[in-house]
């Protein structure tokens, strides 16, 4: 199956980013994959209690307040994703 993805930039609060990263790590997936799954559930109405999910994310904020992450550099993964996103 060929996936056609569109790049979308959003601005998240630091606490949102931390919560997403923790949950993604717990599930063994990337932050982007977690966001896609959460969006699919919300859009498709699979989650009858979205408020409960959002509350759970809110409750997890601040669990790692001193976490420092080095800025990303362009690497082969970035080049691969760029080719995917810009494919004809």
C-alpha positions as CSV (number, residue, x, y, z in Angstrom):
1,X,0.0,0.0,0.0
2,X,1.4,3.4,-0.9
3,X,0.7,6.2,1.6
4,X,0.2,9.7,0.3
5,X,1.0,12.0,3.2
6,X,0.8,15.8,3.4
7,X,3.1,17.6,5.7
8,X,1.3,19.8,8.3
9,X,3.0,22.1,10.7
10,X,1.3,22.9,14.0
11,X,2.4,24.7,17.1
12,X,2.1,22.8,20.3
13,X,2.6,24.0,23.9
14,X,5.7,22.4,25.5
15,X,3.5,20.5,27.9
16,X,1.5,19.0,24.9
17,X,4.8,18.0,23.2
18,X,6.0,16.3,26.4
19,X,2.8,14.4,26.9
20,X,2.7,13.2,23.3
21,X,6.3,12.1,23.5
22,X,5.6,10.1,26.7
23,X,2.6,8.4,25.3
24,X,4.3,7.7,22.0
25,X,7.2,6.1,23.8
26,X,4.9,4.1,26.0
27,X,3.2,2.8,22.8
28,X,6.5,2.3,20.9
29,X,5.5,4.6,18.1
30,X,6.6,8.0,16.8
31,X,4.9,11.3,17.9
32,X,3.6,11.7,14.4
33,X,2.0,8.3,14.3
34,X,0.4,8.9,17.7
35,X,-1.1,12.2,16.4
36,X,-2.4,10.5,13.3
37,X,-4.0,7.8,15.4
38,X,-5.6,10.3,17.8
39,X,-6.9,12.3,14.8
40,X,-8.3,9.2,13.1
41,X,-10.2,8.2,16.3
42,X,-11.6,11.7,16.7
43,X,-12.5,12.2,13.1
44,X,-14.1,8.8,12.6
45,X,-16.0,9.0,15.9
46,X,-14.4,5.8,17.2
47,X,-13.7,7.5,20.5
48,X,-17.1,8.2,22.1
49,X,-15.4,9.9,25.0
50,X,-12.7,12.2,23.4
51,X,-12.9,14.4,26.5
52,X,-11.6,11.4,28.6
53,X,-8.6,11.0,26.3
54,X,-7.9,14.7,26.4
55,X,-8.2,14.7,30.2
56,X,-5.7,11.8,30.4
57,X,-3.3,13.7,28.3
58,X,-3.8,16.8,30.5
59,X,-3.1,14.7,33.6
60,X,0.2,13.5,32.3
61,X,1.6,17.0,31.7
62,X,4.6,17.9,33.8
63,X,5.8,14.3,34.4
64,X,9.3,15.1,33.1
65,X,9.7,18.9,33.7
66,X,13.5,19.0,33.3
67,X,13.6,17.0,30.0
68,X,16.0,18.7,27.5
69,X,16.0,17.6,23.9
70,X,18.7,18.6,21.5
71,X,17.5,20.3,18.2
72,X,17.1,17.9,15.3
73,X,19.5,17.9,12.4
74,X,18.7,17.0,8.9
75,X,19.5,13.3,8.4
76,X,18.6,10.5,6.0
77,X,15.1,10.1,7.7
78,X,14.4,13.7,6.9
79,X,15.5,13.2,3.3
80,X,13.3,10.1,3.0
81,X,10.2,11.9,4.4
82,X,10.9,14.8,2.1
83,X,10.9,12.4,-0.9
84,X,7.6,10.9,0.3
85,X,5.9,14.2,0.9
86,X,7.0,15.7,-2.4
87,X,6.4,12.6,-4.6
88,X,4.4,13.4,-7.7
